Amino acid sequence: MRYMVNSQTLDVHGREVVLTNLLKPIWPEKDITKYDLIKYFLDMSPYILPHLKNRPLVITRFPEGVHKEGFYQKDIKKAGNSPSWLKTITIPTKNKERERQVIDYLVVDHPATLVWLGNLAAVELHPWLSSVESLDYPDFGVFDLDPMPQADFYQVKTLAFSIKKILNQLEITGYPKLTGSSGLQIFVPFYPKYTYQEIREFIHKVCLQVLDHHADIATIERKVNQRPSHKVYLDYLQNAKGKTISAIYGPRANKGAHVSVPVNWEELANIETSRQYDVLSVGARMKNTGDVFKTILENKQKLNFC
């Protein structure tokens, strides 16, 4: 990477980013500082940027570290001290009182933007499933497998391979990603010509088929307090405009500094936890495997209904 440090200013491909409090602990239990987070974003930018390209982004910031309370931020203009080169998109929306408002979302298009986010202690990145060119038409559908407290990762994998089998029967390819927390997501790339409702209905129908075969370990109950604690929640509702998903190769705000990492199906069979990689170890994996999710940026598919 072509950059150089000048006191607390970093030049990233011609864009200057002012850095502050670099020794601030972000993951204190692993002695990982804000400097390390910024370095992670910079080192991983060739892999992270293609998956954030042209997507509205929401961030979760932890200025005092992940051991303290963080906050969710949609409107990047409220972050303050924004450099002039930041790319944003203004999207009309409605607040909880159903009043019309606009939100200026960040669009990450340059390594310097990731460095700037690192300086904000934006540990978690949450992109939309659609791009700025087609906000109403996502180019991904996502199965979000979220285990309840007494469910284990073996159950998650069982359901993931059940989803894979159904998709294969429909001649559709899904791609698994460890969340870096406790669950798994399966990304399904589509041509951006289907509405969020169409994608959500498709994901829902597949989930219902999985539920028919695995009612003992799966649930689609929306209310958290009514979900059995030993089951895995099949979340299809994230497939909606304005909803977000954890970023590919994005860090997570847990004490282990784990990362949401794509894997292939062969690997998944032997993985025992969603927390397989952290910000210190994922770089070695990338040198060996490269981006196993590179294909999803190109392999768009038609929606074949169940």
Residue frames relative to the residue before (quaternion, step in Angstrom):
aa qw qx qy qz dx dy dz
M 1.0000 0.0000 0.0000 0.0000 0.00 0.00 0.00
R 0.3336 -0.7530 0.5341 0.1910 3.60 -0.95 0.86
Y 0.3905 0.6830 -0.5333 0.3108 3.55 -0.05 1.28
M 0.0979 -0.7907 0.5994 0.0761 3.56 -1.21 0.37
V 0.4209 -0.7056 0.5176 0.2389 3.54 -1.12 0.74
N 0.0019 0.7646 -0.6441 0.0230 3.57 -0.97 0.91
S 0.7602 -0.2491 0.0767 0.5951 3.56 0.09 1.37
Q 0.7867 -0.2720 0.2046 0.5151 3.60 -0.50 -1.11
T 0.5855 0.5334 -0.3926 0.4675 3.56 1.14 0.58
L 0.1451 -0.7924 0.5899 0.0550 3.55 -0.87 1.00
D 0.2404 -0.7461 0.6050 0.1398 3.54 -0.94 0.93
V 0.0294 -0.8076 0.5875 -0.0426 3.56 -0.49 1.24
H 0.8113 -0.2191 0.1013 0.5324 3.56 -0.25 1.29
G 0.7776 -0.3788 0.1846 0.4666 3.57 0.86 0.95
R 0.6678 0.4377 -0.3105 0.5159 3.58 1.25 0.01
E 0.2959 -0.7787 0.5304 0.1577 3.56 -0.76 1.03
V 0.0814 -0.7742 0.6275 0.0167 3.54 -1.02 0.94
V 0.2981 -0.7440 0.5729 0.1714 3.56 -0.79 1.03
L 0.1594 -0.8039 0.5713 0.0445 3.56 -0.77 1.10
T 0.0655 -0.8050 0.5896 0.0012 3.56 -1.02 0.82
N 0.8587 0.1448 -0.0911 0.4831 3.56 -1.27 0.47
L 0.0918 0.8599 -0.4970 0.0717 3.57 0.94 0.89
L 0.6980 0.4575 -0.2804 0.4742 3.61 1.12 -0.49
K 0.3750 0.7294 -0.4859 0.3019 3.58 1.29 0.16
P 0.3997 -0.7110 0.5154 0.2628 3.65 -0.73 0.97
I 0.1745 -0.7709 0.6049 0.0967 3.57 -0.86 0.96
W 0.7500 0.0933 -0.0666 0.6514 3.55 1.07 -0.83
P 0.1797 -0.8518 0.4779 0.1171 3.63 0.34 1.19
E 0.6366 0.5459 -0.3462 0.4206 3.61 1.04 -0.67
K 0.7408 0.3220 -0.2144 0.5492 3.58 1.23 -0.33
D 0.4389 -0.7251 0.4323 0.3077 3.55 1.32 0.27
I 0.4016 0.6900 -0.4858 0.3560 3.56 0.99 0.92
T 0.2224 -0.8180 0.5262 0.0672 3.55 -0.65 1.19
K 0.6989 -0.4207 0.3532 0.4581 3.53 -1.35 -0.03
Y 0.5802 0.5706 -0.3682 0.4497 3.59 1.08 -0.68
D 0.6722 0.4994 -0.2972 0.4587 3.59 0.92 -0.92
L 0.6261 0.5261 -0.3358 0.4674 3.58 1.05 -0.75
I 0.6567 0.5028 -0.3078 0.4703 3.57 0.91 -0.90
K 0.6511 0.5096 -0.3102 0.4692 3.58 0.95 -0.86
Y 0.6179 0.5373 -0.3447 0.4591 3.59 1.02 -0.78
F 0.6750 0.4916 -0.3016 0.4601 3.58 0.81 -0.98
L 0.6715 0.4968 -0.3037 0.4582 3.59 0.94 -0.82
D 0.6770 0.4900 -0.2918 0.4653 3.59 0.87 -0.93
M 0.7499 0.4018 -0.2034 0.4846 3.58 1.01 -0.86
S 0.3901 0.7656 -0.4562 0.2314 3.59 1.24 -0.08
P 0.6243 0.5320 -0.3793 0.4283 3.69 0.95 -0.58
Y 0.7082 0.4303 -0.2537 0.4989 3.59 1.17 -0.54
I 0.6831 0.4947 -0.2893 0.4527 3.59 1.02 -0.77
L 0.6629 0.5724 -0.3183 0.3627 3.58 0.81 -1.02
P 0.6561 0.5153 -0.3559 0.4211 3.67 0.79 -0.79
H 0.7041 0.4660 -0.2670 0.4646 3.59 1.08 -0.66
L 0.6742 0.4363 -0.2959 0.5172 3.59 1.29 -0.17
K 0.4328 0.7495 -0.4335 0.2511 3.57 1.25 -0.39
N 0.8756 0.0212 -0.0606 0.4787 3.53 -0.92 1.08
R 0.5719 0.5809 -0.3963 0.4225 3.60 1.14 0.50
P 0.4736 -0.6300 0.5211 0.3275 3.60 -0.93 0.79
L 0.1626 -0.8163 0.5532 0.0353 3.55 -0.93 0.94
V 0.1555 -0.7274 0.6614 0.0961 3.51 -1.19 0.78
I 0.1737 -0.8039 0.5629 0.0819 3.59 -0.98 0.78
T 0.2081 -0.7186 0.6390 0.1790 3.53 -1.32 0.38
R 0.1750 -0.8251 0.5357 0.0395 3.54 -0.58 1.22
F 0.0851 -0.7785 0.6214 0.0217 3.53 -1.11 0.81
P 0.1032 -0.8602 0.4964 0.0550 3.60 0.49 1.17
E 0.7291 0.3673 -0.2335 0.5281 3.60 1.18 -0.46
G 0.6599 -0.4825 0.3084 0.4865 3.59 1.28 0.18
V 0.6264 -0.5866 0.3692 0.3567 3.56 -1.20 0.54
H 0.5863 0.5704 -0.3714 0.4392 3.60 1.25 -0.24
K 0.6801 0.3840 -0.2731 0.5617 3.56 1.34 -0.09
E 0.6618 -0.5207 0.3581 0.4032 3.55 -1.26 0.31
G 0.2074 -0.7684 0.5948 0.1131 3.54 -1.04 0.85
F 0.2521 -0.7623 0.5649 0.1904 3.56 -1.25 -0.18
Y 0.4777 -0.6716 0.5213 0.2213 3.47 -1.28 0.81
Q 0.0111 -0.8204 0.5715 -0.0125 3.61 -0.84 0.87
K 0.1958 -0.7809 0.5876 0.0805 3.54 -0.72 1.16
D 0.7534 0.3771 -0.1964 0.5016 3.56 0.78 -1.10
I 0.2793 -0.8114 0.4912 0.1493 3.55 -0.19 1.29
K 0.5555 0.6076 -0.4002 0.4026 3.61 1.16 -0.42
K 0.6402 0.5289 -0.3215 0.4550 3.58 1.21 -0.49
A 0.4956 0.6606 -0.4295 0.3655 3.59 1.26 -0.08
G 0.3568 -0.7592 0.4748 0.2662 3.58 1.15 -0.57
N 0.8462 0.1523 -0.1240 0.4954 3.57 -1.22 0.58
S 0.2412 0.7920 -0.5235 0.2013 3.57 0.99 0.83
P 0.4401 -0.6856 0.5021 0.2901 3.61 -0.85 0.85
S 0.6108 -0.6051 0.3803 0.3406 3.56 -1.12 0.70
W 0.6772 0.5235 -0.2979 0.4226 3.58 1.14 -0.54
L 0.4288 0.6957 -0.4784 0.3214 3.60 1.21 0.04
K 0.2953 -0.7307 0.5883 0.1809 3.55 -1.06 0.79
T 0.0111 0.8011 -0.5971 0.0407 3.58 -0.85 0.98
I 0.1642 -0.7411 0.6333 0.1508 3.52 -1.36 0.18
T 0.3015 -0.7520 0.5649 0.1565 3.55 -0.91 0.98
I 0.0351 -0.8154 0.5762 -0.0421 3.56 -0.62 1.17
P 0.3885 -0.7106 0.5325 0.2461 3.62 -0.76 0.99
T 0.0707 0.7825 -0.6155 0.0627 3.57 -1.08 0.72
K 0.3621 -0.6947 0.5587 0.2722 3.57 -1.30 -0.20
N 0.4114 -0.7091 0.5131 0.2542 3.57 -1.03 0.76
K 0.7629 -0.3783 0.2539 0.4588 3.59 -1.29 -0.09
E 0.6779 0.4569 -0.2820 0.5021 3.57 1.19 -0.54
R 0.4851 -0.6940 0.3898 0.3621 3.56 1.37 0.24
E 0.4144 0.6872 -0.4820 0.3518 3.55 1.18 0.58
R 0.4960 -0.6707 0.4678 0.2920 3.56 -0.99 0.86
Q 0.1157 0.7680 -0.6242 0.0851 3.54 -1.02 0.84
V 0.3198 -0.7184 0.5681 0.2429 3.57 -1.27 0.04
I 0.1803 -0.7620 0.6145 0.0961 3.54 -1.20 0.66
D 0.2716 -0.7395 0.5958 0.1561 3.54 -0.97 0.92
Y 0.1391 -0.8096 0.5691 0.0360 3.55 -0.24 1.32
L 0.4464 -0.6527 0.5415 0.2856 3.53 -1.17 0.63
V 0.1170 -0.7388 0.6581 0.0857 3.55 -1.20 0.70
V 0.2573 -0.8015 0.5243 0.1282 3.59 -0.46 1.20
D 0.0658 0.8331 -0.5389 0.1054 3.56 -0.49 1.22
H 0.7675 0.2732 -0.1312 0.5649 3.60 1.26 0.09
P 0.5936 -0.5803 0.4101 0.3777 3.62 -1.06 0.64
A 0.6088 0.5701 -0.3568 0.4207 3.59 1.06 -0.68
T 0.6147 0.5430 -0.3514 0.4515 3.58 1.09 -0.64
L 0.6362 0.5098 -0.3274 0.4777 3.58 1.02 -0.73
V 0.6292 0.5214 -0.3323 0.4709 3.59 1.00 -0.78
W 0.6419 0.5206 -0.3135 0.4676 3.57 0.96 -0.88
L 0.6454 0.5070 -0.3152 0.4765 3.59 1.00 -0.80
G 0.6237 0.5360 -0.3377 0.4579 3.57 1.03 -0.76
N 0.6577 0.5067 -0.3106 0.4629 3.56 1.00 -0.79
L 0.6362 0.4994 -0.3176 0.4950 3.58 1.23 -0.47
A 0.3733 -0.7147 0.4817 0.3433 3.58 1.32 -0.19
A 0.2685 0.7438 -0.5471 0.2744 3.54 1.01 0.94
V 0.1574 -0.8428 0.5110 0.0620 3.54 0.32 1.31
E 0.8028 0.2268 -0.1085 0.5406 3.58 0.84 -0.95
L 0.1704 -0.7663 0.6168 0.0575 3.53 -1.03 0.98
H 0.0664 -0.8153 0.5749 -0.0195 3.56 -0.86 1.01
P 0.0898 -0.8271 0.5538 0.0349 3.63 -0.09 1.24
W 0.5630 -0.5514 0.4991 0.3602 3.51 -1.37 0.35
L 0.4998 -0.6296 0.5039 0.3160 3.55 -1.35 0.22
S 0.7063 0.3527 -0.2556 0.5580 3.58 1.29 -0.02
S 0.4469 -0.6972 0.5007 0.2522 3.55 -1.24 0.47
V 0.6765 -0.4980 0.3491 0.4154 3.56 -1.27 0.25
E 0.6172 0.5539 -0.3493 0.4363 3.60 1.19 -0.44
S 0.8021 0.0826 -0.0214 0.5911 3.60 1.15 -0.53
L 0.0982 -0.8615 0.4960 0.0461 3.56 0.60 1.16
D 0.7195 0.4464 -0.2505 0.4692 3.59 1.06 -0.70
Y 0.7337 0.3713 -0.1989 0.5332 3.57 1.29 -0.19
P 0.2365 -0.8097 0.5215 0.1286 3.60 -0.08 1.26
D 0.2834 -0.7418 0.5711 0.2081 3.55 -1.16 0.50
F 0.7137 0.2901 -0.2668 0.5791 3.55 1.28 0.48
G 0.1460 -0.6887 0.6917 0.1606 3.47 -1.35 0.50
V 0.1469 -0.8124 0.5615 0.0564 3.58 -1.05 0.70
F 0.2253 -0.6992 0.6639 0.1401 3.51 -1.10 0.90
D 0.1053 -0.7998 0.5901 0.0313 3.59 -0.67 1.09
L 0.1161 -0.8145 0.5683 0.0149 3.57 -0.35 1.29
D 0.0068 -0.8350 0.5434 -0.0864 3.53 -0.30 1.33
P 0.2373 -0.8086 0.5199 0.1398 3.62 -0.24 1.20
M 0.4376 -0.6595 0.5494 0.2681 3.53 -1.10 0.78
P 0.7596 -0.4540 0.2099 0.4158 3.63 -1.19 0.45
Q 0.7680 0.3517 -0.2042 0.4947 3.61 0.97 -0.74
A 0.5235 0.5918 -0.4341 0.4328 3.59 1.25 0.20
D 0.2772 -0.7730 0.5461 0.1657 3.58 -1.13 0.54
F 0.6841 -0.5135 0.3355 0.3947 3.53 -1.30 0.26
Y 0.5449 0.5940 -0.4076 0.4292 3.59 1.17 -0.40
Q 0.6373 0.5127 -0.3248 0.4748 3.59 1.01 -0.78
V 0.6163 0.5478 -0.3351 0.4559 3.56 1.01 -0.84
K 0.6852 0.4815 -0.2874 0.4648 3.58 0.87 -0.94
T 0.6044 0.5605 -0.3543 0.4417 3.59 1.01 -0.76
L 0.6938 0.4615 -0.2689 0.4830 3.56 0.91 -0.93
A 0.6175 0.5525 -0.3432 0.4424 3.58 1.04 -0.72
F 0.6948 0.4541 -0.2814 0.4815 3.58 0.90 -0.87
S 0.5817 0.5477 -0.3714 0.4730 3.59 1.19 -0.44
I 0.6339 0.5100 -0.3156 0.4884 3.58 1.03 -0.80
K 0.6327 0.5410 -0.3254 0.4485 3.57 0.95 -0.90
K 0.6519 0.5268 -0.3134 0.4464 3.59 0.94 -0.89
I 0.6652 0.4929 -0.3020 0.4726 3.57 0.93 -0.89
L 0.6525 0.5103 -0.3151 0.4631 3.58 0.93 -0.86
N 0.6340 0.5353 -0.3302 0.4500 3.58 0.97 -0.82
Q 0.6365 0.5326 -0.3202 0.4568 3.56 1.04 -0.79
L 0.6989 0.4293 -0.2466 0.5161 3.55 1.21 -0.59
E 0.4216 -0.7191 0.4348 0.3408 3.56 1.38 0.09
I 0.4872 0.6011 -0.4494 0.4465 3.52 1.02 0.98
T 0.2736 -0.7735 0.5542 0.1403 3.57 -0.97 0.88
G 0.1257 -0.7719 0.6201 0.0618 3.53 -1.01 0.92
Y 0.2341 -0.7831 0.5689 0.0909 3.55 -1.13 0.70
P 0.3010 -0.8025 0.4884 0.1637 3.63 -0.56 1.12
K 0.0577 -0.7787 0.6246 0.0156 3.53 -1.19 0.70
L 0.3991 -0.6805 0.5629 0.2468 3.56 -0.90 0.94
T 0.4092 -0.7273 0.4858 0.2601 3.60 -0.86 0.85
G 0.4216 -0.6898 0.4831 0.3361 3.58 1.17 -0.49
S 0.6448 0.4477 -0.3121 0.5351 3.54 1.32 0.10
S 0.7540 -0.3253 0.2326 0.5211 3.60 -0.06 -1.25
G 0.7607 0.4233 -0.1920 0.4531 3.56 1.18 -0.46
L 0.4198 -0.6625 0.5677 0.2501 3.49 -1.35 -0.48
Q 0.1370 -0.7607 0.6266 0.0999 3.53 -1.17 0.62
I 0.1855 -0.7552 0.6181 0.1148 3.53 -1.12 0.73
F 0.2121 -0.7874 0.5723 0.0870 3.55 -0.58 1.22
V 0.0771 -0.7731 0.6289 0.0279 3.55 -1.01 0.89
P 0.2379 -0.8010 0.5320 0.1369 3.62 -0.34 1.18
F 0.0462 -0.7899 0.6115 -0.0065 3.55 -0.99 0.94
Y 0.5636 -0.5186 0.4915 0.4145 3.52 -1.30 0.26
P 0.4363 -0.7205 0.4669 0.2694 3.62 -0.88 0.85
K 0.4364 0.6764 -0.4818 0.3461 3.55 0.55 1.21
Y 0.6233 0.5006 -0.3375 0.4969 3.57 1.32 0.11
T 0.4873 -0.6705 0.4707 0.3024 3.57 -1.00 0.78
Y 0.6584 -0.4785 0.3904 0.4303 3.55 -1.29 0.25
Q 0.6388 0.5344 -0.3357 0.4400 3.57 0.97 -0.79
E 0.6499 0.5100 -0.3201 0.4639 3.59 0.95 -0.83
I 0.6611 0.4921 -0.3072 0.4759 3.59 0.93 -0.87
R 0.6606 0.5128 -0.3099 0.4523 3.59 0.90 -0.90
E 0.6490 0.5122 -0.3206 0.4623 3.59 0.95 -0.83
F 0.6338 0.5207 -0.3310 0.4665 3.57 1.01 -0.75
I 0.6637 0.4935 -0.3045 0.4724 3.59 0.83 -0.98
H 0.6372 0.5381 -0.3198 0.4496 3.58 0.99 -0.85
K 0.6669 0.5088 -0.3091 0.4480 3.59 0.88 -0.92
V 0.6404 0.5017 -0.3274 0.4807 3.57 1.00 -0.76
C 0.6349 0.5305 -0.3273 0.4565 3.59 0.98 -0.83
L 0.6402 0.5206 -0.3289 0.4592 3.59 1.00 -0.76
Q 0.6356 0.5132 -0.3305 0.4727 3.59 1.03 -0.73
V 0.6351 0.5152 -0.3233 0.4761 3.57 1.01 -0.81
L 0.6437 0.5343 -0.3130 0.4497 3.56 0.97 -0.88
D 0.6110 0.5577 -0.3446 0.4438 3.59 1.04 -0.73
H 0.7383 0.4141 -0.2210 0.4844 3.58 1.02 -0.80
H 0.8064 0.2202 -0.0790 0.5431 3.58 1.14 -0.60
A 0.1013 0.8368 -0.5296 0.0947 3.56 0.91 0.91
D 0.6097 0.5799 -0.3495 0.4121 3.59 1.19 -0.45
I 0.8033 0.2558 -0.1350 0.5206 3.61 1.12 -0.51
A 0.7201 0.4204 -0.2418 0.4963 3.62 1.23 -0.17
T 0.0121 -0.7786 0.6272 0.0168 3.54 -1.25 0.51
I 0.1799 -0.7502 0.6194 0.1454 3.56 -1.25 0.49
E 0.2813 0.7743 -0.5096 0.2481 3.57 1.23 0.48
R 0.3762 -0.7700 0.4749 0.2000 3.57 -0.63 1.14
K 0.6904 0.4673 -0.2869 0.4718 3.60 1.00 -0.75
V 0.4735 -0.7168 0.4381 0.2648 3.55 -0.58 1.19
N 0.7129 0.4732 -0.2723 0.4402 3.59 0.85 -0.92
Q 0.6846 0.4446 -0.2924 0.4981 3.57 1.27 -0.05
R 0.5211 0.6182 -0.4265 0.4054 3.59 1.25 0.09
P 0.4833 -0.6483 0.4953 0.3175 3.60 -0.90 0.83
S 0.4970 -0.7120 0.4171 0.2683 3.58 -0.82 1.00
H 0.6890 0.4699 -0.2855 0.4722 3.61 1.23 -0.29
K 0.6391 0.5449 -0.3210 0.4377 3.60 1.26 0.11
V 0.4341 -0.6600 0.5498 0.2714 3.53 -1.38 0.25
Y 0.3445 -0.7432 0.5408 0.1911 3.55 -0.81 1.03
L 0.2237 -0.7528 0.6084 0.1143 3.56 -0.83 1.06
D 0.0881 -0.8397 0.5358 -0.0004 3.55 -0.08 1.31
Y 0.0559 -0.7991 0.5985 -0.0083 3.55 -0.56 1.22
L 0.5537 0.6699 -0.3611 0.3380 3.57 1.29 -0.33
Q 0.5226 0.6282 -0.4206 0.3942 3.60 1.24 -0.16
N 0.5999 0.5553 -0.3532 0.4549 3.55 1.27 -0.29
A 0.4611 0.6361 -0.4661 0.4069 3.54 0.47 1.29
K 0.5984 -0.5833 0.4071 0.3687 3.56 -1.09 0.69
G 0.7893 0.2810 -0.2304 0.4950 3.54 -0.85 0.99
K 0.5757 0.5439 -0.3849 0.4739 3.58 1.27 -0.26
T 0.2128 -0.7876 0.5691 0.1025 3.55 -1.17 0.57
I 0.2515 -0.7386 0.6083 0.1455 3.52 -1.34 0.27
S 0.6025 -0.5623 0.4033 0.3977 3.61 -1.10 0.54
A 0.5258 -0.6846 0.4162 0.2856 3.55 -0.87 1.02
I 0.5266 -0.6004 0.5078 0.3229 3.53 -1.20 0.67
Y 0.8190 0.0542 -0.1484 0.5517 3.55 -0.70 1.25
G 0.4365 0.6943 -0.4631 0.3362 3.57 1.18 0.47
P 0.4853 -0.6516 0.4917 0.3134 3.62 -1.02 0.75
R 0.2969 -0.7324 0.5828 0.1892 3.55 -1.30 0.38
A 0.4715 -0.6973 0.4776 0.2517 3.53 -1.14 0.69
N 0.4067 0.6500 -0.5403 0.3467 3.55 0.68 1.11
K 0.6905 -0.5399 0.2911 0.3834 3.56 -1.17 0.51
G 0.6718 0.5125 -0.3007 0.4422 3.60 1.21 -0.39
A 0.3894 -0.7402 0.4671 0.2869 3.61 1.29 0.01
H 0.2326 0.8059 -0.5126 0.1834 3.56 1.02 0.80
V 0.3198 -0.7494 0.5629 0.1385 3.52 -1.30 0.49
S 0.4256 -0.6730 0.5434 0.2659 3.55 -1.15 0.70
V 0.0102 0.8578 -0.5031 0.1044 3.54 -0.15 1.35
P 0.4079 -0.6874 0.5432 0.2570 3.61 -0.91 0.89
V 0.0463 -0.7622 0.6448 0.0325 3.54 -1.17 0.68
N 0.4413 -0.6457 0.5181 0.3462 3.58 -1.22 0.13
W 0.6911 -0.5091 0.3142 0.4056 3.56 -1.23 0.38
E 0.6203 0.5454 -0.3494 0.4423 3.58 1.04 -0.71
E 0.6459 0.5068 -0.3089 0.4801 3.58 0.99 -0.82
L 0.6457 0.5663 -0.3297 0.3920 3.55 0.85 -1.00
A 0.5973 0.5927 -0.3641 0.3991 3.58 1.02 -0.75
N 0.7695 0.3580 -0.1800 0.4973 3.60 1.09 -0.67
I 0.5460 0.6114 -0.4010 0.4091 3.59 1.27 0.04
E 0.2535 -0.8164 0.5100 0.0960 3.56 -0.85 0.99
T 0.7949 0.1646 -0.0989 0.5756 3.58 1.22 -0.11
S 0.5177 -0.6282 0.4820 0.3241 3.54 -1.17 0.58
R 0.6744 0.4786 -0.2794 0.4879 3.57 1.26 -0.44
Q 0.1362 0.8450 -0.4987 0.1368 3.54 0.93 0.98
Y 0.8077 0.1842 -0.0602 0.5568 3.59 1.05 -0.78
D 0.1344 -0.7669 0.6192 0.1019 3.53 -1.25 0.56
V 0.7307 -0.4464 0.2765 0.4363 3.58 -1.26 0.12
L 0.6585 0.5067 -0.3092 0.4626 3.59 1.21 -0.37
S 0.7654 0.3977 -0.1928 0.4679 3.59 1.11 -0.60
V 0.5847 0.6305 -0.3849 0.3352 3.59 1.08 -0.56
G 0.5645 0.6162 -0.3873 0.3894 3.61 1.13 -0.52
A 0.6412 0.5185 -0.3213 0.4656 3.58 1.01 -0.81
R 0.6196 0.5348 -0.3436 0.4605 3.57 1.05 -0.74
M 0.6661 0.5236 -0.3158 0.4271 3.58 0.86 -0.92
K 0.6193 0.5427 -0.3434 0.4517 3.59 1.08 -0.68
N 0.7078 0.4579 -0.2541 0.4742 3.57 1.11 -0.69
T 0.8162 0.2902 -0.1124 0.4869 3.57 0.88 -0.96
G 0.3086 -0.7082 0.5590 0.3014 3.57 1.06 -0.68
D 0.6832 -0.4615 0.3596 0.4370 3.56 -1.25 -0.34
V 0.2408 -0.7970 0.5376 0.1337 3.58 -0.29 1.23
F 0.6526 0.4932 -0.3163 0.4804 3.60 1.28 -0.14
K 0.3555 0.7547 -0.4910 0.2510 3.59 1.22 0.11
T 0.6116 0.5964 -0.3345 0.3979 3.55 1.08 -0.78
I 0.6536 0.5498 -0.3414 0.3924 3.60 0.95 -0.79
L 0.5933 0.5684 -0.3703 0.4334 3.58 1.21 -0.32
E 0.7584 0.3581 -0.1748 0.5157 3.56 1.21 -0.49
N 0.7062 0.4800 -0.2575 0.4523 3.58 1.05 -0.77
K 0.0582 0.8094 -0.5788 0.0803 3.58 0.45 1.21
Q 0.1998 -0.8141 0.5435 0.0438 3.55 -1.03 0.85
K 0.4985 -0.6059 0.5227 0.3334 3.52 -1.32 0.34
L 0.4497 -0.6781 0.5159 0.2680 3.52 -1.18 0.63
N 0.0757 -0.7861 0.6134 0.0042 3.56 -0.48 1.24
F 0.3135 -0.7884 0.4974 0.1811 3.57 -0.37 1.20
C 0.5797 -0.5959 0.4364 0.3441 3.53 -1.21 0.69
